[in-house]
Amino acid sequence: MPEPAIDVQDLRKHYPGTPNGVGLNGIDLRVERGTVHALLGPNGAGKTTAVRILTTLLRADSGSARVAGYDVRTQGRAVRRHIGLVGQSAAVDEVLTGRQNLLMVGRLNHLPRPAGRTAALLERFGLAEAADRKVSNYSGGMRRRLDLAAALVVDPVVLFVDEPTTGLDPQARRDVWSAVQDLVDAGTTVLLTTQYLEEADALADRITMLTGGRVAAAGSPDELKALVGGDWLEITPADPADLPRLWDVAARIGEPVGRGGLLAVPVTDRTRALVTVSAALADAGLDPLDLTVRRPTLDEVFLHITGATADSVGSTGVPGGTR
């Protein structure tokens, strides 16, 4: 098989004197080339520790890690030549223009023709018209796209992106998602940490969930959702008084449960379940507000795997964000 972009085996890092003392407790991670791989987990799960080790900013206590074919412990300089890193905060200079920021990165990396690379990246990230404006006048989404562009000046094989859309409005988030997807389509490998489960679901080919410095689960979004069951048919009543009759209808295809004012029943054949229930509702003269079949969400997977409670999950979908 082709060598993966990132290959981690039994990676460990301890922090003596801290409350739990464990950053990573023997994780394995394999990221295939040309894919997006997301790291998810609650505070203290080990995501930032993993990224810092893989980008040569921190030395592991034991285990092995190779990035772009190079050992992070013994070939750090080669690793750094082949990676890009986008941190949680934009690393661009607000006094300079967008064009000047990218030219500066190119010159610092001794590129022979930084102007051409700069122009191409500004166009690629939709910043050509704003190229000669100071970054202090950019919106949050524009700054984030410029930050991504700056990380790509050296054309990295692997791009590490730490919480790329925190604090952005929905449209800016989708602009960044589109930019990340374009990178992958062009062959870049992306390792992403995010506090938005929706973001991982939208972008990631595979997801590794960490908790307590260990890998709690790994797989594609669909594979992880299958861990908490298959499809669910949900019926939302137009009138709460209809619930008993709706319960009888739902019971024809499985064992229903109540969920916050609606009924849900697990199904194995989504098409047959919809046809059966729709016919039964018509026979009973019931017209619910909504009838749908859905897969489990990553939120439900996360709660199931980490043992978190729904009350502990904030608006981002991850307890306390992710680090």
C-alpha positions in Angstrom: 0.0 0.0 0.0 1.2 3.6 -0.6 2.8 5.2 2.4 0.2 7.3 4.3 0.6 11.0 4.7 0.7 10.6 8.5 1.5 7.4 10.3 1.4 7.3 14.1 2.0 4.3 16.3 1.7 4.1 20.1 2.4 7.8 20.6 2.7 8.9 24.2 3.2 12.2 26.0 2.9 12.8 29.7 2.9 16.2 31.6 4.2 15.7 35.1 2.5 17.9 37.7 -0.7 18.5 35.7 -4.1 17.2 37.0 -4.3 14.0 34.9 -0.7 14.1 33.7 -1.5 12.5 30.4 -1.5 14.2 27.0 -1.4 11.1 24.8 -1.6 7.6 26.1 -0.6 5.4 23.2 -2.6 6.6 20.2 -2.4 5.1 16.6 -3.3 7.3 13.7 -3.1 6.7 9.9 -4.1 9.5 7.5 -4.2 8.6 3.8 -2.9 11.0 1.2 -5.3 13.4 -0.3 -8.0 13.1 2.4 -9.3 15.2 5.3 -8.9 13.5 8.7 -10.6 15.1 11.7 -9.5 14.9 15.4 -12.4 15.3 17.8 -12.6 15.1 21.6 -13.3 17.1 24.7 -10.9 19.4 26.6 -7.8 17.6 27.5 -8.4 14.7 25.0 -4.9 15.2 23.4 -5.7 16.7 20.1 -3.5 19.8 20.4 -0.7 17.6 21.9 -0.9 15.3 18.9 -0.8 18.2 16.4 2.2 19.8 18.2 4.1 16.6 18.1 3.3 16.0 14.4 4.4 19.5 13.5 7.7 19.1 15.5 6.8 21.7 18.1 6.8 19.1 20.9 8.7 15.9 21.4 6.9 12.7 22.3 8.0 10.6 25.2 7.7 7.4 23.2 6.1 5.9 20.1 6.7 6.8 16.5 5.3 9.3 14.0 6.0 9.9 10.4 4.7 12.9 8.4 5.0 13.0 4.6 7.4 10.1 4.9 9.7 11.6 7.4 10.3 10.8 11.1 9.2 13.7 13.3 11.9 12.9 15.9 14.9 12.5 13.7 14.0 14.4 10.5 12.3 17.4 11.9 13.7 19.8 9.3 12.4 17.7 6.4 9.0 17.4 8.0 8.8 21.2 8.4 9.6 21.6 4.7 6.6 19.5 3.7 3.9 20.8 6.0 1.8 23.8 6.6 0.2 24.8 9.9 -2.9 27.0 10.5 -3.4 27.7 14.2 -6.5 28.7 16.0 -5.7 32.5 15.6 -4.9 34.1 12.3 -1.1 34.5 12.0 -1.2 37.3 9.4 0.1 40.8 9.9 -2.7 43.3 10.1 -0.5 46.3 9.2 0.4 44.7 5.8 -1.8 44.1 2.9 -2.9 40.6 1.9 -0.4 40.5 -1.0 2.4 41.7 1.3 1.7 39.0 3.8 2.0 36.3 1.2 5.1 37.8 -0.4 6.7 38.0 3.1 6.0 34.3 3.7 7.4 33.4 0.3 10.6 35.4 0.8 11.1 34.0 4.3 11.0 30.5 2.7 13.4 31.5 -0.1 10.9 30.9 -2.9 12.5 31.9 -6.2 9.3 33.6 -7.6 7.1 34.5 -4.7 5.0 37.1 -6.7 3.6 34.4 -9.0 2.7 32.1 -6.1 1.2 35.0 -4.2 -1.0 36.0 -7.2 -2.2 32.5 -7.7 -3.1 32.0 -4.0 -5.0 35.3 -3.8 -7.1 34.3 -6.8 -7.6 30.8 -5.5 -9.0 32.0 -2.2 -11.1 34.8 -3.6 -8.9 37.6 -2.3 -7.6 39.1 -5.5 -9.8 42.2 -5.3 -8.8 42.8 -1.7 -5.1 41.9 -2.2 -3.8 45.5 -1.8 -6.0 46.4 1.2 -4.6 46.2 4.7 -5.6 43.1 6.6 -6.9 45.2 9.4 -9.8 46.0 7.1 -10.5 42.3 6.3 -13.5 40.4 7.7 -13.0 37.4 9.9 -13.7 35.0 7.0 -11.2 36.9 4.7 -8.5 36.8 7.4 -9.0 33.0 7.8 -8.8 32.4 4.1 -5.6 34.5 4.0 -4.3 32.4 6.8 -4.9 29.3 4.8 -3.3 30.9 1.8 -0.2 31.8 3.8 0.1 28.2 5.0 0.1 27.1 1.3 2.8 29.4 0.0 5.3 26.6 0.3 2.9 24.1 -1.3 2.8 21.6 1.7 2.1 17.9 1.3 0.2 17.9 4.6 -1.7 20.8 6.1 -2.6 20.9 9.8 -5.6 23.1 10.5 -6.6 23.8 14.2 -10.2 24.9 14.6 -10.4 26.8 11.3 -13.8 28.4 11.7 -14.1 29.2 15.4 -15.9 32.6 15.8 -16.9 32.9 12.2 -20.4 33.5 11.0 -22.2 30.7 9.0 -21.4 32.1 5.6 -17.7 32.6 6.4 -17.6 29.1 7.8 -18.9 27.7 4.6 -16.4 29.8 2.6 -13.6 28.2 4.6 -15.1 24.7 4.2 -15.1 25.3 0.5 -11.5 26.4 0.5 -10.4 23.3 2.5 -12.3 21.0 0.1 -10.6 22.7 -2.9 -7.2 22.0 -1.3 -8.0 18.3 -0.9 -9.4 18.1 -4.4 -6.0 19.4 -5.6 -4.1 16.7 -3.6 -3.3 18.2 -0.2 -3.8 16.1 2.9 -5.5 17.9 5.8 -5.5 17.0 9.4 -8.2 19.0 11.1 -9.2 19.6 14.7 -12.5 21.2 15.2 -15.0 22.0 17.9 -17.9 21.8 15.4 -19.2 18.2 14.9 -21.1 19.5 11.9 -17.8 20.6 10.4 -16.2 17.2 10.8 -19.3 15.6 9.2 -19.2 18.0 6.3 -15.4 17.8 5.6 -13.8 14.7 7.0 -13.3 11.4 5.1 -12.3 9.8 8.4 -12.6 10.9 12.0 -10.6 9.9 15.1 -12.3 10.6 18.4 -10.0 11.0 21.4 -10.8 11.0 25.1 -8.3 10.9 28.0 -5.4 10.7 25.6 -6.6 7.5 24.0 -8.4 6.7 20.7 -12.1 6.1 21.6 -13.2 5.4 18.1 -12.1 5.9 14.5 -13.8 5.5 11.1 -15.7 7.4 8.5 -18.6 9.5 9.6 -21.1 6.8 8.5 -19.1 4.1 10.2 -19.1 6.1 13.5 -22.8 6.8 13.2 -23.5 3.1 12.8 -21.9 2.6 16.3 -25.1 4.0 17.9 -27.6 2.2 15.6 -29.0 2.5 12.2 -31.7 4.8 10.8 -34.4 6.3 12.9 -37.9 7.2 11.7 -39.2 10.3 13.5 -42.8 11.5 13.6 -43.5 15.0 14.8 -47.2 15.4 15.8 -49.1 18.5 14.7 -51.1 18.2 18.0 -49.7 16.6 21.2 -53.1 14.9 21.7 -52.3 12.7 18.7 -49.3 11.1 20.4 -51.1 8.0 21.7 -52.4 7.2 18.2 -49.1 8.0 16.6 -47.5 5.6 19.0 -49.7 2.8 17.9 -48.8 3.5 14.2 -45.0 3.6 15.0 -45.3 0.4 16.9 -46.2 -1.4 13.7 -42.5 -1.2 12.5 -40.6 -1.3 15.8 -40.4 -0.1 19.4 -40.9 3.6 19.5 -39.4 6.0 22.0 -40.3 9.5 23.0 -37.8 12.3 22.2 -38.7 15.8 23.2 -42.2 15.9 21.9 -41.7 13.5 18.9 -41.7 9.8 18.4 -38.7 7.9 17.1 -38.4 4.3 16.1 -35.3 2.4 14.8 -35.7 1.0 11.2 -33.6 -1.2 9.0 -35.3 -0.6 5.6 -35.9 3.2 5.4 -38.0 3.1 2.2 -40.3 0.3 3.4 -40.7 2.0 6.8 -41.7 5.3 5.3 -44.2 3.6 3.0 -45.7 1.5 5.8 -46.0 4.4 8.2 -47.4 6.8 5.6 -50.1 4.3 4.7 -51.0 3.7 8.3 -51.2 7.4 9.0 -53.5 7.9 6.1 -55.7 5.0 7.2 -55.9 6.5 10.7 -56.6 10.0 9.4 -53.5 11.4 11.1 -51.5 14.3 9.5 -48.3 14.8 11.5 -46.3 18.0 11.2 -43.2 16.0 10.0 -42.3 12.5 9.0 -38.6 11.8 8.3 -35.9 9.1 8.4 -32.4 10.1 9.5 -29.1 8.7 10.4 -27.7 9.2 13.9 -25.7 12.5 14.2 -22.1 12.9 15.1 -23.3 14.7 18.2 -25.1 11.5 19.3 -22.0 9.4 18.5 -19.8 11.8 20.5 -22.1 11.7 23.5 -22.3 7.9 23.3 -18.5 7.3 23.0 -17.2 9.9 25.4 -19.9 9.4 28.0 -20.7 13.1 28.1 -24.2 14.2 28.9 -26.4 16.3 26.7 -26.4 19.1 29.3 -22.6 19.3 29.1 -22.6 19.9 25.4 -22.5 23.6 24.5 -23.6 25.3 21.3 -20.6 23.9 19.5 -21.6 20.3 20.1 -18.5 19.5 22.1 -18.2 19.8 25.9 -16.1 22.9 26.6 -14.8 23.0 23.0 -11.8 21.0 21.9 -8.1 21.3 22.7 
